[in-house]
Amino acid sequence: MHYADYKTILSPQNGMNLYRGCTHGCIYCDSRSKCYQFDHEFEDIEVKRDAVKILEAQLRKKRKPGMIGTGSMCDPYIPLETELELTRQSIEVIERYRFGLAILTKSARLLRDLDLLVKINNRTKCVVQTTLTTYDEALCKKIEPHVSSTRERFEMLMTLKEAGIPTVVWMTPILPFINDTEENVRGLLDYCVRAGVTGILCFGFGVTLREGDREYFYAALDRDFPGVKQQYIKTFGNAYVCNSPNNGKLMELFTRECKQHGILYKTNDVFQYLWTFESKEGQLSLFDSE
């Protein structure tokens, strides 16, 4: 862990990341890609100094509230959050200034802050997003070794359902030749249906790979899935988008199940839902409250 100085916390689109880097160890993590220009080891978490104060200063200048999104580049509930509590402090500020929240995490540590999430959702809108990729628990621990297990994330979704907080699942990536099976997708969809999720984000059944990410992923394949790297090289070469040979069949299953259970599944519809601020007083505004 190390600290770094930043002038802003919110992006122009109201995106927020309090940390840079991650220790969850997911073998497919796109954030490792060289295009993001990390100048430190990925597991050496960079903490944004005075992040909560900077966030409050930025929210104070907003003319009207909107949705704040966090978790796209770094999970807000990495183990370090237990010690520093920057995510909780930031959520407190967001609640105090009457903004909405769309938060993405793979960790059931989020439930520590359930009281604040309920407060936000009672006044405006709080949407919790989580990633589900692998129904088999043993396989999950190979692919996502240091996060809450898929079952634990499902139980988190059930707790949020009971608390009346809407949820969205990211069913991505699904790794070709590893978990791109109908059995896996059916198991994940069953969890989503039982948890009453509002929407599922799926960009096709596959994975994206680019420089930095690809090398880490291939090393993990050599370690845990002998021979699979060769299948990737033969099938995809250096392609960025690596869609499963089963993509068509799995997309048909995915679409059919979502339609049957009234789950948002079109990417634009899900993002519109996430980014639309809803006041309980009936006001509406877009994600960028400027």
BANUVEX-514770 format. One record per residue (C-alpha): residue number from 1; residue in three letters; chain; x, y, z. Coordinates in steps of 0.02 Angstrom, whole numbers, plus 50000, padded with zeros to 5 digits. Layout:
N
[NUM ALA A [X Y Z]]
...
# end
This chain:
290
[1 MET A [50000 50000 50000]]
[2 HIS A [50055 50177 49963]]
[3 TYR A [49973 50349 49956]]
[4 ALA A [49964 50467 49808]]
[5 ASP A [49896 50643 49787]]
[6 TYR A [49746 50676 49676]]
[7 LYS A [49652 50835 49636]]
[8 THR A [49485 50753 49597]]
[9 ILE A [49394 50594 49645]]
[10 LEU A [49242 50605 49530]]
[11 SER A [49258 50589 49342]]
[12 PRO A [49153 50703 49229]]
[13 GLN A [49026 50560 49223]]
[14 ASN A [49019 50544 49413]]
[15 GLY A [49127 50388 49418]]
[16 MET A [49230 50363 49576]]
[17 ASN A [49379 50254 49619]]
[18 LEU A [49460 50271 49790]]
[19 TYR A [49597 50145 49759]]
[20 ARG A [49707 50094 49612]]
[21 GLY A [49756 49912 49600]]
[22 CYS A [49678 49757 49675]]
[23 THR A [49724 49603 49776]]
[24 HIS A [49578 49492 49726]]
[25 GLY A [49686 49398 49601]]
[26 CYS A [49553 49365 49467]]
[27 ILE A [49648 49283 49325]]
[28 TYR A [49555 49379 49188]]
[29 CYS A [49563 49556 49260]]
[30 ASP A [49562 49686 49120]]
[31 SER A [49622 49820 49240]]
[32 ARG A [49796 49744 49229]]
[33 SER A [49806 49797 49046]]
[34 LYS A [49951 49912 49004]]
[35 CYS A [49833 50041 48929]]
[36 TYR A [49786 50094 49106]]
[37 GLN A [49966 50148 49137]]
[38 PHE A [49995 50081 49311]]
[39 ASP A [50164 50144 49371]]
[40 HIS A [50167 50025 49519]]
[41 GLU A [50136 49840 49550]]
[42 PHE A [49953 49799 49530]]
[43 GLU A [49942 49720 49703]]
[44 ASP A [50029 49871 49784]]
[45 ILE A [49868 49967 49814]]
[46 GLU A [49876 50153 49780]]
[47 VAL A [49766 50248 49903]]
[48 LYS A [49704 50419 49853]]
[49 ARG A [49755 50538 49991]]
[50 ASP A [49613 50642 50066]]
[51 ALA A [49491 50556 49949]]
[52 VAL A [49339 50583 50060]]
[53 LYS A [49373 50769 50083]]
[54 ILE A [49398 50791 49895]]
[55 LEU A [49238 50696 49859]]
[56 GLU A [49139 50806 49978]]
[57 ALA A [49210 50963 49900]]
[58 GLN A [49158 50903 49728]]
[59 LEU A [48982 50854 49782]]
[60 ARG A [48959 51021 49867]]
[61 LYS A [48984 51107 49700]]
[62 LYS A [48854 51003 49609]]
[63 ARG A [48697 51100 49563]]
[64 LYS A [48585 50948 49587]]
[65 PRO A [48606 50768 49644]]
[66 GLY A [48633 50620 49527]]
[67 MET A [48701 50444 49529]]
[68 ILE A [48878 50407 49586]]
[69 GLY A [48957 50251 49512]]
[70 THR A [49103 50157 49588]]
[71 GLY A [49192 49991 49568]]
[72 SER A [49227 49986 49382]]
[73 MET A [49418 49993 49395]]
[74 CYS A [49452 49940 49574]]
[75 ASP A [49339 49845 49691]]
[76 PRO A [49286 49962 49832]]
[77 TYR A [49289 49817 49956]]
[78 ILE A [49465 49750 49938]]
[79 PRO A [49533 49685 50105]]
[80 LEU A [49620 49852 50137]]
[81 GLU A [49448 49934 50151]]
[82 THR A [49420 49842 50315]]
[83 GLU A [49561 49944 50389]]
[84 LEU A [49543 50112 50300]]
[85 GLU A [49353 50122 50279]]
[86 LEU A [49368 50247 50135]]
[87 THR A [49220 50168 50046]]
[88 ARG A [49109 50181 50198]]
[89 GLN A [49160 50360 50231]]
[90 SER A [49127 50404 50050]]
[91 ILE A [48955 50323 50054]]
[92 GLU A [48917 50425 50209]]
[93 VAL A [48957 50583 50111]]
[94 ILE A [48853 50526 49962]]
[95 GLU A [48705 50492 50077]]
[96 ARG A [48725 50659 50166]]
[97 TYR A [48722 50755 50001]]
[98 ARG A [48570 50655 49941]]
[99 PHE A [48654 50574 49791]]
[100 GLY A [48613 50401 49725]]
[101 LEU A [48739 50259 49716]]
[102 ALA A [48778 50120 49593]]
[103 ILE A [48914 50015 49673]]
[104 LEU A [49002 49862 49599]]
[105 THR A [49094 49733 49703]]
[106 LYS A [49139 49548 49712]]
[107 SER A [49148 49552 49901]]
[108 ALA A [49015 49517 50032]]
[109 ARG A [49108 49645 50139]]
[110 LEU A [48984 49765 50063]]
[111 LEU A [48855 49706 50190]]
[112 ARG A [48953 49798 50325]]
[113 ASP A [48880 49956 50250]]
[114 LEU A [48703 49893 50226]]
[115 ASP A [48635 50025 50344]]
[116 LEU A [48699 50165 50232]]
[117 LEU A [48642 50080 50072]]
[118 VAL A [48466 50066 50143]]
[119 LYS A [48467 50251 50190]]
[120 ILE A [48516 50301 50015]]
[121 ASN A [48388 50186 49935]]
[122 ASN A [48250 50250 50047]]
[123 ARG A [48280 50427 49985]]
[124 THR A [48342 50404 49807]]
[125 LYS A [48413 50247 49728]]
[126 CYS A [48553 50128 49777]]
[127 VAL A [48594 49986 49658]]
[128 VAL A [48719 49852 49708]]
[129 GLN A [48807 49762 49567]]
[130 THR A [48909 49604 49580]]
[131 THR A [48998 49489 49459]]
[132 LEU A [48948 49307 49442]]
[133 THR A [49052 49202 49322]]
[134 THR A [49070 49027 49393]]
[135 TYR A [48935 48922 49475]]
[136 ASP A [49055 48784 49528]]
[137 GLU A [49135 48837 49692]]
[138 ALA A [49299 48745 49669]]
[139 LEU A [49321 48816 49495]]
[140 CYS A [49277 48989 49559]]
[141 LYS A [49422 48983 49681]]
[142 LYS A [49541 48951 49537]]
[143 ILE A [49474 49091 49429]]
[144 GLU A [49438 49219 49566]]
[145 PRO A [49548 49160 49710]]
[146 HIS A [49532 49299 49839]]
[147 VAL A [49353 49360 49822]]
[148 SER A [49192 49305 49905]]
[149 SER A [49139 49140 49828]]
[150 THR A [48995 49135 49704]]
[151 ARG A [48884 49062 49839]]
[152 GLU A [48931 49201 49960]]
[153 ARG A [48891 49331 49828]]
[154 PHE A [48723 49247 49796]]
[155 GLU A [48686 49254 49982]]
[156 MET A [48734 49438 49979]]
[157 LEU A [48609 49466 49839]]
[158 MET A [48474 49378 49942]]
[159 THR A [48511 49490 50092]]
[160 LEU A [48498 49644 49981]]
[161 LYS A [48334 49579 49910]]
[162 GLU A [48264 49564 50086]]
[163 ALA A [48322 49743 50121]]
[164 GLY A [48232 49807 49966]]
[165 ILE A [48392 49859 49875]]
[166 PRO A [48392 49828 49687]]
[167 THR A [48535 49727 49613]]
[168 VAL A [48619 49699 49446]]
[169 VAL A [48733 49554 49401]]
[170 TRP A [48881 49563 49281]]
[171 MET A [48886 49390 49201]]
[172 THR A [49055 49420 49125]]
[173 PRO A [49181 49360 49079]]
[174 ILE A [49139 49180 49038]]
[175 LEU A [49302 49095 48993]]
[176 PRO A [49308 48989 48834]]
[177 PHE A [49357 48807 48865]]
[178 ILE A [49340 48831 49054]]
[179 ASN A [49166 48885 49111]]
[180 ASP A [49075 48918 48947]]
[181 THR A [48950 48779 48976]]
[182 GLU A [48761 48773 48981]]
[183 GLU A [48770 48698 49156]]
[184 ASN A [48870 48846 49219]]
[185 VAL A [48759 48978 49140]]
[186 ARG A [48600 48892 49201]]
[187 GLY A [48668 48888 49378]]
[188 LEU A [48710 49073 49374]]
[189 LEU A [48541 49119 49299]]
[190 ASP A [48454 49018 49434]]
[191 TYR A [48545 49122 49565]]
[192 CYS A [48491 49281 49477]]
[193 VAL A [48310 49229 49468]]
[194 ARG A [48304 49175 49650]]
[195 ALA A [48385 49339 49704]]
[196 GLY A [48262 49442 49602]]
[197 VAL A [48396 49543 49513]]
[198 THR A [48336 49691 49411]]
[199 GLY A [48458 49665 49268]]
[200 ILE A [48603 49562 49203]]
[201 LEU A [48747 49634 49102]]
[202 CYS A [48816 49511 48975]]
[203 PHE A [48923 49568 48829]]
[204 GLY A [48925 49398 48747]]
[205 PHE A [48999 49241 48820]]
[206 GLY A [49187 49260 48811]]
[207 VAL A [49333 49361 48876]]
[208 THR A [49435 49510 48817]]
[209 LEU A [49624 49503 48819]]
[210 ARG A [49755 49636 48786]]
[211 GLU A [49934 49671 48831]]
[212 GLY A [49966 49655 49017]]
[213 ASP A [49805 49563 49050]]
[214 ARG A [49842 49424 48923]]
[215 GLU A [50012 49381 48997]]
[216 TYR A [49942 49366 49173]]
[217 PHE A [49796 49262 49111]]
[218 TYR A [49906 49144 49011]]
[219 ALA A [50021 49117 49161]]
[220 ALA A [49868 49069 49264]]
[221 LEU A [49811 48949 49128]]
[222 ASP A [49981 48864 49126]]
[223 ARG A [49973 48846 49315]]
[224 ASP A [49793 48788 49338]]
[225 PHE A [49727 48733 49167]]
[226 PRO A [49866 48642 49073]]
[227 GLY A [49844 48644 48885]]
[228 VAL A [49709 48778 48882]]
[229 LYS A [49829 48918 48836]]
[230 GLN A [49871 48826 48676]]
[231 GLN A [49685 48816 48636]]
[232 TYR A [49672 49006 48657]]
[233 ILE A [49822 49039 48546]]
[234 LYS A [49758 48921 48411]]
[235 THR A [49579 48987 48418]]
[236 PHE A [49601 49173 48449]]
[237 GLY A [49781 49221 48410]]
[238 ASN A [49805 49398 48478]]
[239 ALA A [49623 49448 48461]]
[240 TYR A [49552 49568 48589]]
[241 VAL A [49379 49489 48593]]
[242 CYS A [49385 49300 48623]]
[243 ASN A [49207 49235 48609]]
[244 SER A [49166 49058 48660]]
[245 PRO A [49127 48934 48521]]
[246 ASN A [48967 48909 48622]]
[247 ASN A [48922 49094 48621]]
[248 GLY A [48770 49079 48507]]
[249 LYS A [48689 48938 48604]]
[250 LEU A [48725 49019 48772]]
[251 MET A [48656 49188 48715]]
[252 GLU A [48494 49104 48662]]
[253 LEU A [48480 49025 48835]]
[254 PHE A [48523 49188 48921]]
[255 THR A [48398 49292 48822]]
[256 ARG A [48258 49166 48842]]
[257 GLU A [48278 49152 49031]]
[258 CYS A [48289 49341 49056]]
[259 LYS A [48131 49370 48953]]
[260 GLN A [48039 49234 49047]]
[261 HIS A [48081 49308 49217]]
[262 GLY A [48066 49493 49175]]
[263 ILE A [48251 49531 49197]]
[264 LEU A [48329 49676 49102]]
[265 TYR A [48460 49603 48985]]
[266 LYS A [48490 49727 48844]]
[267 THR A [48651 49821 48884]]
[268 ASN A [48580 49994 48850]]
[269 ASP A [48427 49960 48957]]
[270 VAL A [48531 49902 49105]]
[271 PHE A [48651 50049 49096]]
[272 GLN A [48507 50171 49079]]
[273 TYR A [48432 50098 49236]]
[274 LEU A [48597 50112 49329]]
[275 TRP A [48630 50290 49275]]
[276 THR A [48458 50365 49300]]
[277 PHE A [48437 50457 49464]]
[278 GLU A [48269 50428 49545]]
[279 SER A [48213 50537 49688]]
[280 LYS A [48075 50471 49798]]
[281 GLU A [47999 50645 49777]]
[282 GLY A [47977 50605 49593]]
[283 GLN A [48125 50701 49520]]
[284 LEU A [48224 50624 49380]]
[285 SER A [48396 50667 49314]]
[286 LEU A [48535 50580 49219]]
[287 PHE A [48692 50501 49292]]
[288 ASP A [48795 50657 49255]]
[289 SER A [48708 50784 49365]]
[290 GLU A [48797 50929 49285]]
# end
